[in-house]
């Protein structure tokens, strides 16, 4: 392969090596020169070091300290904004090994996106870029090695122009060790504690990309859909699902049935560990253009204790195939909140059903297996099967964007000015008379009061003029001032503290009768003199739920999501359920309904074939001896949506005319008798017409075109009355019509 066809990372690493190798000992160069073994060239180049690598990071999903042999983990290589990289290399080595032998490498990588990544031609265990371009993130799956391998070092190199970043100890190296057999079966999820302050609000948007166009093999044209999205923001003490773990009953019901009811019940039972339940509607069909149907989305919040988010949705129909995220951490190491997360998703197997095709019959997996990503070599009948072991095409993408922050933020380093302004915008909703031709940013927060004593001063806020669409219309000032009093004027003076708006009221503490509810707000800015804010940050008030409740009242949960429609087509029924949380205090039966049903309409059912009535039998096709006659019928409605196929449209029946005479003399005699008979009949008709005038007929018309091209059709011809007799005894003379079969060959 020519140098111009080599992956960019390999070429640049090879070019850079002579420039940076001057600082290495002579024996290192001598060893490198002699070693031309397994992956030696790329590993030599990766021995270089450069400072300033904090803008790049290598991360294993969930940040585990231990791996389970045979389990798969998502590995992400990313650059912090505004950094980027053009090329990269990713390898996995056994601890203490140099990598110049095949047995030095541990586990195996699985390509997720062939447009982004590929295996290196000169080092097939290493992953590199497919095309040289600017990028900020790549993802692959890494399958852990078998038991007894020990610790593994995941190493990445970054190529940015001619600069190579590679570290044995740094953000581009990750050490992960084999899990101790004594702790087998115990989920290890060593996620770091979050040091962020306040809360953050996010929006999750799900973009399905599973369609007949992207995944044509055996794609189910009917009932293809994404089930309702279910998930939550939660603490590290509660994990909804994870690769290498076992599916709970709630996960199983989502995976096999697309029903989120049990999963939501499990989430709500972990109320102390959950902040927000994440829910979005199902998508029928699985894919439509965004200008036809908006991508489903849901909003949720996180705080210091519950800073992880997980969700899942079923790819249907399927045995137990899903996509989702597990324990995605939205807290940063510098005590802030992540701005945006974009993850491409491939399907995974819940380990509860052993089907291999989209519409396989139910076949429970006994014993239950662990959750794992699907691969292209799982089964020859799988719709994702590739005999060459290529990567599975992505089926979805999820985007998680931060839309607001609430409360005091302990991370004082802003992402950027526009970001801070956008976060605080919901708390500043004052109307003004700004012309529509003047485009501004949102107002910034108010500054501290200009007076440092108990005297009148002023405070300021500002905004930026982004565009002036009509220069003839003046735009108002970009600064705004407001009078204020300095700190210390009174203990109750709230102007010394900048407070957030009140957060919405909490649910009432009881479900029946009189209770309490509360709400909170946060200090956005403390007084400049260092004194404490003395304004209240929490309010409590009484609340009443169902004033007419009594000891016979019972406590029930909220309604769950609707089940799937009972019919796959036409009119059906769907149901939803709720549970009884507490029976009546007086011991009576709970009268609250726990099941609710309503009608649901699915796409049109299978339409059966409809035919016309049979035509009359045709004349026998012979003048003597054995023959046959036929009759036909036509298709009125073609079958659709799997309806019953059309039965036969032509039938034949035997017919027998007088015996055919044998011998030339007999045949001649027969023709002579027939001729004399015709003459006598014609003479009789002529006589009758003279004595009794009758209707005169026009000659037969030509046969019409056949009604069908094949399968048996009908032709018609007509004889019309030319002149009708005035005599009343011959008024029954009518037009004549004849039918015959045509195009009887099968279609």
C-alpha atoms as one frame of an Amber mdcrd trajectory, in Angstrom:
protein
   0.000   0.000   0.000   1.362   3.427  -0.941   2.149   6.038   1.684  -0.734
   8.212   0.510  -3.171   5.392   1.356  -1.921   4.788   4.901  -4.192   5.946
   7.765  -3.380   9.509   8.762  -2.397   8.577  12.315   0.151   6.027  11.082
   1.692   8.392   8.549   1.963  11.303  10.970   3.260   9.124  13.780   5.954
   7.748  11.469   6.840  11.245  10.268   6.990  12.654  13.769   9.047   9.900
  15.333  12.473  11.048  13.968  11.799  14.587  15.215  10.989  13.683  18.803
  13.226  10.677  19.287  16.323  12.792  19.908  15.600  12.899  23.633  15.598
   9.114  23.971  18.630   7.103  25.113  20.720   5.491  22.376  19.773   1.989
  23.551  16.081   2.854  23.049  16.723   3.857  19.458  18.816   0.750  18.918
  16.055  -1.455  20.293  13.459   0.303  18.143  15.575  -0.107  15.049  15.944
  -3.842  15.609  12.312  -4.461  16.498  10.125  -4.822  13.440   7.730  -7.331
  14.977   4.040  -7.263  15.728   2.741  -3.636  15.621   6.299  -2.476  16.410
   6.248   0.531  14.120   3.155   2.117  15.611   4.209   1.292  19.167   7.619
   2.889  18.689   6.003   6.070  17.489   3.614   6.079  20.431   6.549   6.289
  22.815   6.786  10.054  22.250   5.466  12.541  24.770   4.188  16.080  24.582
   2.856  18.419  27.240  -0.574  20.055  27.177  -2.665  16.922  26.861  -5.401
  17.815  29.336  -7.747  18.809  26.526  -7.999  15.162  25.381  -9.412  12.240
  27.347  -9.963   8.476  27.076 -12.986   7.157  28.960 -14.544   3.744  29.548
 -18.317   3.980  30.028 -19.155   4.042  33.728 -15.503   4.714  34.680 -15.044
   1.187  36.101 -11.903   0.183  37.984 -12.512  -3.494  37.231 -13.653  -5.411
  34.166 -15.603  -8.641  33.997 -13.999 -11.181  31.617 -15.902 -11.379  28.349
 -18.037  -8.302  28.995 -18.204  -5.402  26.510 -17.546  -1.766  27.386 -18.045
   1.429  25.373 -14.772   3.376  24.999 -14.844   7.076  24.073 -11.938   9.238
  22.922 -12.856  12.941  23.049 -11.478  16.457  22.835 -12.744  19.356  24.938
 -14.027  22.401  23.022 -12.413  24.074  21.100  -9.749  21.367  20.681  -9.963
  18.706  17.960  -7.882  15.907  16.482  -7.323  14.682  12.923  -6.010  11.188
  13.613  -5.772   8.743  16.505  -4.685   5.256  17.513  -6.258   3.078  20.227
  -4.762  -0.141  21.664  -5.245  -2.405  24.701  -2.137  -4.014  26.279  -1.603
  -6.425  29.123   0.053  -4.594  31.997   3.833  -4.636  31.727   3.850  -5.752
  28.061   5.407  -3.737  25.230   2.969  -4.844  22.538   5.473  -6.141  19.981
   3.866  -9.612  20.166   0.316 -10.651  19.428  -0.126 -12.154  22.893   0.756
  -8.780  24.496  -2.619  -7.353  23.433  -5.723  -7.897  25.569  -9.339  -8.222
  24.556 -10.715  -7.080  21.222 -12.253  -3.930  19.785 -15.538  -3.748  17.890
 -16.109  -0.970  15.352 -19.296   1.056  15.884 -19.110   3.508  12.968 -17.149
   2.435   9.871 -17.186   6.009   8.552 -15.206   7.103  11.613 -13.035   4.147
  12.631 -11.279   1.107  11.181  -8.690  -1.480  12.185  -5.142  -0.484  11.310
  -3.826  -2.384   8.293  -0.277  -2.781   9.717  -1.531  -3.538  13.238  -4.951
  -5.278  13.070  -5.545  -5.154  16.833  -5.319  -1.336  16.860  -8.123   1.057
  15.913  -7.472   4.200  13.868  -9.408   6.766  11.830 -11.167   5.825   8.580
 -10.912   9.251   6.986  -8.590  12.127   7.891 -10.686  15.056   9.070 -11.289
  17.259  12.083 -13.209  15.444  14.805 -13.892  15.819  18.536 -15.046  12.323
  19.483 -14.929   8.641  18.457 -16.463   5.547  20.067 -15.757   1.802  19.919
 -16.657  -1.255  21.981 -13.948  -3.180  23.802 -14.584  -6.795  24.843 -12.631
  -7.756  27.937 -10.183 -10.696  27.749 -10.777 -14.099  29.408 -10.193 -14.898
  33.073  -6.580 -14.816  34.238  -5.431 -11.931  32.009  -4.904  -9.496  34.871
  -4.785  -5.716  34.476  -5.139  -4.086  31.052  -3.846  -0.712  29.871  -5.996
   1.111  27.289  -3.820   3.644  25.454  -4.696   6.306  22.931  -2.620   8.626
  20.788  -3.944  11.860  19.324  -2.622  13.414  16.111  -3.255  17.133  15.668
  -1.385  18.370  12.605   2.184  17.164  13.344   1.831  17.064  17.128   1.385
  13.706  18.832  -0.083  13.390  22.314   0.498  10.099  24.106   0.947   9.376
  27.787   1.752   6.341  29.911   0.156   8.165  32.830  -2.437  10.743  31.886
  -5.874  11.399  30.480  -5.198   9.279  27.374  -4.343   6.128  29.355  -6.806
   4.025  31.333  -5.878   1.119  33.601  -8.609  -1.417  34.295  -8.056  -4.663
  36.190  -9.791  -8.015  36.228 -12.543  -8.329  38.786 -11.710 -10.564  41.722
 -13.520 -13.911  41.477 -14.675 -13.474  45.071 -16.784 -10.507  43.996 -18.218
 -12.222  40.912 -21.904 -11.415  40.501 -21.580  -8.121  42.374 -22.029  -5.037
  40.184 -18.978  -2.788  40.479 -19.721   0.790  39.432 -17.024   2.989  40.996
 -18.440   6.324  39.847 -16.841   9.422  41.365 -18.810  11.624  43.768 -20.176
  14.834  42.255 -18.943  18.170  43.616 -21.246  20.441  41.573 -23.636  22.867
  43.268 -27.267  23.736  42.598 -29.205  21.812  39.974 -29.148  21.546  36.194
 -31.963  20.910  33.769 -31.486  18.881  30.585 -33.460  17.938  27.494 -33.090
  14.426  26.022 -33.921  14.096  22.303 -34.057  10.684  20.635 -33.374  10.341
  16.896 -34.259   6.886  15.543 -32.379   5.853  12.399 -33.703   2.304  12.026
 -35.555   1.967   8.731 -35.866  -0.241   5.665 -33.418   2.056   3.883 -30.663
   1.841   6.518 -31.257  -1.792   7.582 -32.883  -3.522   4.575 -32.228  -7.143
   5.575 -35.524  -8.722   6.726 -36.811  -5.300   7.841 -40.339  -5.707   9.295
 -42.598  -3.551   7.158 -45.522  -3.877   9.542 -45.560  -2.793  13.184 -41.974
  -1.498  13.175 -41.688   1.025  16.010 -39.730   2.356  18.982 -41.444   1.739
  22.303 -42.044   4.467  24.866 -38.812   5.819  26.373 -38.401   5.148  30.094
 -35.538   6.135  32.387 -34.515   8.460  35.203 -31.882  10.728  36.668 -30.487
   8.862  39.652 -27.649   8.357  42.116 -24.787   5.895  41.836 -26.546   3.720
  44.434 -29.179   2.695  41.883 -28.373   1.350  38.403 -31.325   0.774  36.044
 -29.350  -1.478  33.672 -25.763  -2.022  32.493 -23.765  -4.116  30.051 -22.644
  -7.302  31.789 -25.474  -7.129  34.325 -28.754  -9.032  34.409 -32.035  -7.476
  33.274 -34.576  -6.773  36.019 -38.217  -7.680  35.483 -38.886  -4.078  34.437
 -36.041  -4.125  31.906 -37.293  -7.498  30.621 -40.796  -6.132  30.005 -39.422
  -3.159  28.107 -37.035  -5.397  26.139 -39.593  -8.042  25.154 -42.940  -6.222
  25.203 -42.059  -2.550  24.942 -44.068  -1.947  28.140 -42.582   0.685  30.507
 -45.099   0.110  33.323 -43.020  -2.296  35.438 -39.839  -0.313  34.792 -41.494
   2.889  36.006 -42.735   1.061  39.090 -39.178  -0.115  39.865 -37.839   3.418
  39.401 -40.442   4.994  41.687 -39.685   2.420  44.379 -36.176   3.956  44.487
 -37.573   7.410  45.279 -34.641   8.433  47.516 -32.149   7.662  44.732 -34.183
   9.149  41.846 -34.733  12.820  41.039 -36.722  12.717  37.772 -38.542   9.934
  35.912 -37.795  10.315  32.184 -40.659   9.411  29.828 -41.370   9.994  26.127
 -44.005   8.578  23.789 -43.586   5.597  21.456 -42.953   6.102  17.729 -45.146
   4.353  15.127 -43.681   3.702  12.579 -40.058   3.605  13.685 -38.885   6.314
  11.294 -40.425   9.377   9.671 -38.786  12.609   8.418 -38.439  15.300  11.071
 -40.655  17.642   9.027 -43.442  15.065   9.393 -42.916  14.056  13.011 -40.704
  15.749  15.587 -38.156  13.609  17.416 -39.437  12.543  20.874 -37.901  14.412
  23.786 -38.142  14.653  27.562 -36.779  17.045  30.186 -35.177  16.053  33.473
 -33.065  17.514  36.264 -29.929  16.442  38.129 -28.289  17.470  41.390 -25.114
  16.624  43.280 -26.542  13.406  44.724 -28.444  12.264  41.611 -26.139  13.238
  38.756 -26.441  10.125  36.541 -29.071   9.421  33.887 -30.171   6.169  32.245
 -32.896   5.307  29.745 -33.939   2.535  27.383 -36.408   1.936  24.540 -37.326
  -1.244  22.649 -36.656  -1.754  18.965 -39.824  -3.536  17.867 -40.703  -6.055
  16.763 -37.765  -7.986  18.185 -37.042 -10.784  20.702 -35.465  -8.537  23.386
 -33.465  -5.880  21.519 -33.135  -2.336  22.879 -31.014   0.786  22.845 -30.238
   3.237  25.628 -27.689   4.781  27.960 -26.552   3.430  31.303 -25.409   5.688
  34.168 -24.325   8.609  31.968 -22.552  11.060  34.310 -23.553  14.707  33.770
 -21.267  16.091  36.506 -17.806  17.323  35.497 -14.601  16.890  37.476 -14.299
  20.662  37.911 -17.621  20.803  39.809 -19.789  21.919  36.902 -22.491  20.450
  34.681 -21.891  18.934  31.249 -23.147  21.163  28.437 -23.970  18.534  25.789
 -23.752  14.782  25.265 -24.171  13.139  21.854 -24.165   9.324  21.744 -24.660
   7.033  18.757 -26.454   3.832  19.704 -26.352   0.211  18.534 -28.863  -2.448
  19.644 -28.192  -4.642  22.681 -29.591  -7.972  23.815 -31.336  -8.148  27.203
 -30.480 -11.844  27.631 -34.098 -12.880  28.309 -35.246 -14.208  24.900 -33.299
 -16.436  22.495 -34.913 -15.332  19.210 -32.579 -14.378  16.365 -34.904 -12.541
  13.935 -37.194  -9.537  14.299 -40.362 -11.633  14.483 -39.032 -14.820  16.111
 -41.571 -16.647  18.313 -41.176 -16.224  22.052 -38.337 -18.435  23.308 -37.251
 -17.630  26.890 -33.507 -17.830  27.580 -32.960 -20.336  30.402 -30.919 -19.617
  32.371 -31.093 -15.865  31.831 -27.982 -14.378  30.201 -26.203 -11.084  30.784
 -26.981  -7.910  28.859 -24.592  -7.510  25.916 -24.295  -5.559  22.652 -25.419
  -7.368  19.498 -22.698  -8.228  16.986 -22.690  -9.025  13.275 -21.659 -12.659
  13.969 -24.364 -13.654  16.485 -26.378 -15.889  14.116 -26.601 -16.345  10.319
 -30.349 -15.625  10.428 -29.898 -12.392  12.353 -30.832  -9.233  10.399 -27.481
  -7.777  11.503 -25.418 -10.764  10.332 -22.264 -10.098   8.316 -20.087 -13.120
   7.409 -17.049 -10.838   7.361 -17.712  -9.666  10.909 -18.246  -6.010  10.038
 -19.756  -3.468  12.386 -23.489  -3.137  13.030 -24.919   0.022  11.521 -26.099
   2.567  14.061 -29.822   2.487  14.773 -30.269   5.694  16.792 -28.648   8.797
  18.250 -29.451  10.527  21.530 -28.655  14.180  22.248 -28.659  15.480  25.832
 -28.454  19.277  26.092 -28.296  21.438  29.203 -31.077  24.023  29.052 -30.819
  25.704  32.465 -29.004  25.808  35.797 -30.663  26.667  39.102 -29.240  27.820
  42.381 -25.743  28.889  43.347 -23.108  27.309  41.105 -19.831  26.485  42.842
 -18.031  26.217  39.498 -17.278  29.914  38.943 -15.556  29.359  35.589 -18.272
  30.002  32.967 -18.500  27.967  29.802 -19.036  31.197  27.888 -21.000  34.401
  28.310 -23.910  33.334  26.125 -24.193  30.101  28.122 -24.487  31.917  31.450
 -27.022  34.348  30.021 -29.077  31.490  28.601 -29.078  29.701  31.973 -30.412
  32.722  33.808 -32.835  33.848  31.099 -35.879  31.971  32.511 -35.570  34.034
  35.703 -35.656  37.380  33.867 -38.916  37.682  31.969 -39.575  41.424  31.920
 -41.290  42.816  28.846 -39.939  45.835  26.997 -40.727  47.849  23.897 -37.711
  46.755  21.868 -38.413  47.078  18.093 -38.627  43.780  16.222 -35.797  44.923
  13.965 -33.360  44.953  16.914 -32.026  41.503  17.843 -30.499  41.320  21.359
 -29.134  38.663  23.632 -31.000  38.095  26.907 -30.375  40.477  29.809 -27.533
  39.568  32.131 -28.202  39.252  35.887 -28.362  42.495  37.916 -25.052  43.669
  39.319 -24.486  44.340  43.015 -25.707  47.700  44.358 -23.244  50.552  43.763
 -23.622  51.787  47.370 -21.552  49.967  49.972 -23.329  51.662  52.919 -26.959
  52.075  53.902 -27.541  54.660  51.198 -29.356  54.784  47.924 -27.386  53.545
  44.921 -28.044  51.836  41.604 -27.431  48.492  39.986 -26.965  47.594  36.321
 -27.681  44.852  33.834 -26.665  44.672  30.175 -27.287  42.868  26.918 -25.613
  42.659  23.516 -26.988  43.977  20.212 -26.611  41.010  17.868 -28.250  42.458
  14.730 -30.035  45.622  13.507 -32.281  44.638  10.611 -33.489  48.187   9.805
 -30.912  50.963  10.204 -33.638  53.627  10.027 -35.162  52.351  13.299 -33.009
  53.216  16.356 -32.258  50.440  18.849 -32.540  51.081  22.625 -29.505  51.121
  24.887 -27.764  47.898  25.804 -27.560  48.882  29.496 -30.333  49.178  32.068
 -30.127  50.775  35.557 -32.313  50.424  38.648 -32.214  52.170  42.058 -31.210
  50.070  45.074 -30.247  50.404  48.730 -26.852  49.459  50.057 -26.366  46.480
  52.384 -27.111  46.597  56.093 -30.111  48.948  55.994 -32.241  46.438  57.907
 -32.164  42.788  58.885 -35.102  42.118  56.567 -33.655  44.030  53.603 -33.619
  41.504  50.762 -31.694  43.771  48.374 -28.416  42.661  49.923 -28.820  39.162
  48.422 -29.545  38.088  44.869 -32.033  35.231  45.032 -33.322  32.798  42.422
 -37.030  32.391  41.698 -38.956  29.956  43.857 -38.854  26.360  42.619 -42.311
  24.816  42.140 -44.150  23.448  45.171 -43.407  19.891  46.237 -46.260  17.317
  46.251 -48.506  17.404  49.283 -47.175  15.286  52.158 -50.414  13.276  52.319
 -52.672  11.748  49.729 -55.798  12.248  51.763 -56.815  15.152  53.974 -54.669
  17.988  55.376 -50.892  17.980  54.840 -48.000  20.292  54.016 -45.942  21.186
  50.987 -42.762  23.194  50.565 -40.692  25.030  47.987 -37.121  26.303  47.820
 -34.985  29.003  46.274 -31.241  29.544  46.135 -28.796  32.370  46.834 -27.397
  33.518  43.494 -25.109  36.179  44.910 -24.054  36.862  48.522 -23.544  40.405
  49.944 -20.233  42.019  49.080 -19.439  42.683  52.750 -19.299  38.956  53.414
 -22.378  38.872  55.647 -24.887  36.043  55.531 -28.156  36.309  53.622 -31.066
  36.535  56.040 -33.888  36.097  53.550 -35.753  32.764  53.730 -34.751  30.063
  51.275 -37.639  27.707  52.089 -41.376  28.116  52.491 -43.938  25.699  53.857
 -47.716  25.855  53.665 -50.706  23.655  54.336 -52.341  21.689  51.541 -55.521
  19.646  51.251 -55.948  16.580  49.073 -59.475  15.243  48.609 -61.319  17.002
  51.403 -64.009  14.332  51.422 -61.598  11.465  52.091 -62.386   9.192  55.003
 -60.986   6.127  56.790 -62.429   4.109  53.897 -60.253   5.953  51.354 -57.317
   4.140  49.792 -54.007   5.390  48.415 -53.110   4.519  44.803 -50.144   5.226
  42.525 -50.291   7.337  39.387 -51.478   5.658  36.199 -48.752   3.847  34.258
 -48.235   4.098  30.518 -50.810   2.567  28.178 -50.137  -1.014  27.089 -49.870
  -1.817  23.400 -53.118  -2.044  21.457 -54.676  -5.520  21.646 -55.138  -5.554
  17.875 -52.367  -5.385  15.322 -54.787  -3.792  12.865 -58.179  -2.143  12.942
 -59.993  -1.407  16.220 -58.645  -2.837  19.473 -58.371  -2.076  23.166 -55.495
  -0.781  25.267 -55.159  -0.742  29.023 -53.169   0.987  31.699 -52.717   0.081
  35.336 -51.986   1.542  38.725 -51.270  -0.028  42.071 -52.775   0.241  45.528
 -50.117   1.737  47.795 -52.178   1.710  50.993 -55.482   0.015  51.795 -58.234
   1.897  53.734 -57.574   2.390  57.421 -60.920   0.855  58.358 -60.025  -2.462
  56.730 -62.596  -2.165  53.944 -61.969  -3.056  50.306 -60.374  -0.404  48.118
 -62.942   0.814  45.601 -60.469   2.629  43.370 -60.113   1.242  39.854 -56.654
  -0.229  39.159 -57.207  -0.885  35.457 -58.475   1.497  32.808 -59.284   0.590
  29.193 -60.070   2.533  26.041 -60.383   1.858  22.331 -57.384   2.172  20.023
 -57.175   2.288  16.241 -54.312   0.598  14.406 -53.597   0.623  10.654 -56.161
  -1.021   8.326 -56.496  -4.852   8.541 -55.814  -7.432   5.827 -58.321  -6.956
   2.957 -59.563 -10.169   1.325 -59.996 -10.770  -2.417 -63.467 -10.125  -3.887
 -64.776 -11.603  -7.196 -67.755 -11.130  -9.539 -70.364 -13.861 -10.057 -69.598
 -16.675 -12.531 -70.518 -16.011 -16.165 -72.780 -18.393 -18.119 -71.168 -21.535
 -19.517 -69.806 -21.120 -23.027 -70.856 -23.340 -25.960 -69.124 -26.690 -26.333
 -65.884 -26.298 -28.247 -66.639 -29.224 -30.600 -69.479 -29.978 -33.024 -69.463
 -33.671 -32.269 -67.963 -36.052 -29.751 -66.402 -35.034 -26.415 -65.354 -31.446
 -25.677 -65.412 -28.839 -22.932 -67.037 -25.569 -22.059 -65.814 -22.803 -19.729
 -67.083 -20.060 -17.469 -65.194 -17.130 -15.924 -65.382 -14.480 -13.209 -63.445
 -11.243 -12.656 -61.467  -9.797  -9.699 -63.283  -6.838  -8.138 -60.819  -6.119
  -5.229 -57.223  -7.294  -5.036 -56.079  -8.668  -1.624 -54.100  -6.212   0.576
 -52.235  -6.246   3.932 -51.984 -10.040   3.922 -55.645 -10.708   3.044 -56.890
 -13.994   1.561 -55.585 -14.627  -1.967 -57.918 -14.811  -4.949 -59.264 -18.295
  -5.861 -59.581 -19.525  -9.450 -61.197 -17.198 -11.982 -61.872 -19.800 -14.719
 -63.544 -23.207 -14.606 -63.838 -25.939 -17.261 -66.562 -28.589 -17.609 -66.835
 -31.591 -19.939 -69.512 -31.588 -22.607 -70.662 -34.258 -25.105 -72.323 -33.638
 -28.465 -73.740 -36.367 -30.717 -71.335 -39.029 -31.832 -69.174 -38.188 -34.779
 -69.973 -40.389 -37.860 -67.163 -42.508 -39.233 -66.326 -43.145 -42.916 -66.370
 -40.834 -45.907 -69.792 -41.995 -47.165 -71.439 -41.441 -43.827 -69.802 -38.042
 -43.450 -70.954 -36.984 -46.927 -74.444 -38.186 -46.177 -74.429 -36.306 -42.911
 -73.456 -33.014 -44.570 -76.117 -33.504 -47.210 -78.838 -34.044 -44.596 -77.716
 -30.952 -42.706 -77.774 -28.861 -45.863 -81.304 -30.033 -46.780 -82.424 -29.260
 -43.239 -81.077 -25.733 -43.386 -82.807 -25.145 -46.720 -86.149 -26.343 -45.424
 -85.865 -24.201 -42.296 -85.019 -21.124 -44.380 -87.975 -21.758 -46.648 -90.246
 -22.052 -43.623 -88.927 -18.795 -42.228 -89.503 -17.020 -45.542 -93.070 -18.301
 -45.641 -93.713 -17.260 -42.074 -92.353 -13.808 -42.715 -94.673 -13.323 -45.645
 -97.694 -14.488 -43.723 -96.688 -13.083 -40.356 -94.314 -10.061 -40.577 -91.623
 -10.273 -37.789 -88.667  -8.234 -36.531 -85.725  -7.937 -38.856 -82.259  -8.179
 -37.255 -78.971  -6.496 -38.080 -75.893  -8.729 -38.551 -73.875  -9.743 -35.475
 -71.399  -7.105 -34.302 -67.683  -7.895 -33.955 -66.531  -9.457 -30.667 -65.502
  -6.891 -28.030 -61.978  -6.850 -26.584 -61.269  -9.407 -23.858 -62.018  -8.077
 -20.368 -58.643  -9.333 -19.021 -55.224 -10.035 -20.492 -54.891 -13.407 -18.782
 -56.546 -15.730 -16.294 -59.856 -15.995 -18.200 -61.898 -13.071 -19.482 -65.112
 -12.460 -21.404 -65.925 -11.224 -24.917 -69.372 -10.067 -26.052 -71.166  -9.481
 -29.358 -74.644  -8.169 -30.125 -77.423  -8.579 -32.757 -79.721  -5.565 -32.778
 -83.320  -5.423 -34.022 -83.425  -3.681 -37.417 -87.210  -3.203 -37.781 -89.882
  -4.177 -35.332 -93.294  -5.587 -36.416 -96.345  -3.579 -35.539 -98.238  -6.750
 -34.772 -98.759  -7.210 -31.052 -98.176 -10.953 -31.237 -94.483 -10.396 -32.209
 -93.558  -7.694 -29.698 -91.382 -10.176 -27.798 -88.633  -9.878 -30.425 -85.547
  -8.479 -28.614 -81.890  -7.657 -29.142 -79.567 -10.619 -28.765 -76.248 -10.953
 -26.906 -73.634 -13.721 -26.890 -70.695 -14.340 -24.517 -67.547 -16.391 -24.923
 -64.400 -16.987 -22.861 -61.058 -15.493 -23.888 -57.427 -15.262 -22.690 -57.868
 -18.358 -20.590 -54.132 -18.920 -20.145 -52.915 -18.398 -16.524 -51.322 -15.081
 -15.517
